[in-house]
Amino acid sequence: MNEQKGMVIFCHGALRDPYEKQANVQGYTLGEEKERLEKLGFSIVYCWIHGILMDSQYSMALGKLQKQLIKALKPLPAESQTSDAYPADQMEHRYSGLISED
């Protein structure tokens, strides 16, 4: 988990780790939403790489995807958490989101 309580970071781009793995490293899971969100992320990047989306549209789409990723997060049991970290210099498009503690 990040040093800042309630902060989760997802990397977006063609060479990123799957969203579920990124969530797991930070102590969360995407549960049943992982496949749908993975396909959405792939589609957004694919459309941007092939010129369907302009940069501003790409950023807007990633922002909307980020909100869905954050909404889908569920805490992992303590024994399932890993300690792998993502070096900041290896992140392509990085978005962070605050998790509301309802």
N, C-alpha and C positions, 0 to 999 in steps of 0.2 A: 504494500500500500504506500502511497505517496506520503511525504512528510506532513502535508497539509491534510487535516482530517476531512474526509468526505470528498476528496478530489480524485478523479479517475481520468487517465489520459489514454486516448486511442490514437494510433497511427493509421493514416490512410495512404494508399498508394499501391502501385503494382507489385512491389516487392515486400510488402508488410507481412507480418504474421497474421494468422486468422484472428478475428475479433475475439473468439472464445478463448484462445490462448492468451491474448493480451489481457482479457478480463480475469482469467485464472491467476496470472502472475500478480495481479493487484488484489486478489482475495475475493473475486466475484465470479459469477457465471451468468451467461445469457439465457440459460435454460432452453425452453422450446423455441425461442426466437432466434437461436444462433444461425440456423440455415437460411432463414428469410433475410436476416440482416447481412449475412455474408454475401448473398446474391445481390442485394441492393448495393452494397459497397463495391462489388466487382462491376456491376452495371454502370455505376456513376463514374468510376475510374476509366472504364472501357470507352464510354461516350466522350469523356474529356480527351483521352489519348487520341481518339480518331476524329477529333474536331467537331463533334456534335454539340458539345457544351463549351461555351466561352469560359475564361478563367473566373469571371464573376459568378456565372451560373454554377460552375463547379464548386466554388467556395460556399455558395448558398445551399447547394444540394448536400455537401458534406456537413454543414451546420445542422440541417434537418435530420440527416442520418445520425449525427452525434446525439441529438435529443432522443431519438428512438433507442439508441444503444444505452444511454443512461437510464431511460425509463425501464428497459428490460432487465437491468442488473439485479441480481439476487446475491446475497453474501454466501460465500462458500463456507462449509464447516472448517474449523481451525485446522484439522488434520489434513485437509486437502490443499491448503495453501502452499505455494512455492515461493522461493526467495529470489528467483531470476529477476533481473532488472533490465530495463531497456536503456542503453546509452543514448543520451540526448542527441549526439551528433549522427546517429544512425536512423533517426526518424525522418520520414519523408514529409508528410503532411500531418501535423500533430494538433489535435484538438483536445482540450480538457473540459470536463464538465463537473459541476457540483452535484452531489447526490443529496436530495432532500431527505431529511430524517423525519418522516411522518410517524 
